[in-house]
Amino acid sequence: MKSNCERSLIPQRLPIIGNLRDIDPEIPIESLGNLADQYGPIYKFSIFGNTTVCIASAEYMAEVSDEKRFSKVVARGLAEVRNGLNDGDSTSL
């Protein structure tokens, strides 16, 4: 993988609703894929002030998930849930 990431693009946003019109409620996952096709493998969008960064590439996702290079912070509440449920997909460390 390249050491420097290609510049991410940000879809045009409207005031207040942000990118809401870019997401088709009938096919939301496909809509996110369409945004990735248009803006690249890493992009961010905003809906009602909530900004989300999307990583639409397995290669980049593996890079940011590399626990040798990045640490994972588990909120105390989630850590307590993990104690009760043992390891699971949503609570594993």
N, C-alpha and C positions, 0 to 999 in steps of 0.2 A: 504494500500500500504506500502511496505517496505520503511523505511526511507533512506536506501542507495540503489541506483540504481545498477543493474548488469552492469558490464563493457561492454561498447559498442565496437564492433569490426569495423575495417576499412578495406574495400576490398583493395586488392593489386592494386596499381596505376601504370600506365605507365607514363614516362616523357611526358610532354606537354598535351597529350590527357586525362590523368588521367584515369577515369573509363568509358570513352565513349563506349568502347567495351562491357561493362556490360549492357548497355541499348539498347534493341532491338527497333529500330524505328517503327516497325510494332505493337508492344505491349509495349509501354513505362511504363504504369502503372503496368502491370503484371511483367515487369522486376524489378521495384522497390519492388514489393511484393516478388519476388524471392530473391532479396538481403536481405530483412527482414527475410525471412525463413532461409537464410544461416548465416547472421551475427547478428540477434537479433532485438528486437523491436526499438532500437535506434542505428543508424549507420550514418556515414557521408561518402560522396563521393565527388569527385572533377572532373570537366570537364573543360578543358582549363583554369585551375587556379581558377575557381569559386567553392568554397567549399560549400556544402549544408548538413545540418543535417536533417535526416529523422526520424520522429517519426511514427512508424507503429503499434502503440498500442493505442486503445481508452483510456485505463487506464492511460498511460503515458501522452497522449495528454491532458486529463482532468487535470492532475497534473500540467503541465506547463502552462495551460490556467487559472489556479486559480488566479483571479485578487486580491484576498485577500492576496496572498503570493508574487505575481510578478506584477510589474507595466508595463503598456503598453505605449510605447512612440509613439506618432503620429507626424510625420513630419509636419512642418508648411504648406507645400503645400497641403498635404492630409487634414489637418484641414480646409483649405480654401475651398477645394472641398466639404467637408462635409457641410460647411455653405451654399453652393449653392444648394446641392442636398438633404439636410436633412439626417436623418439616413438611412443607407442602409447597406447591408452586408459588402461591402468593406470599408466603411467609418465610421461605428459606433464606438463609444468610450465606 
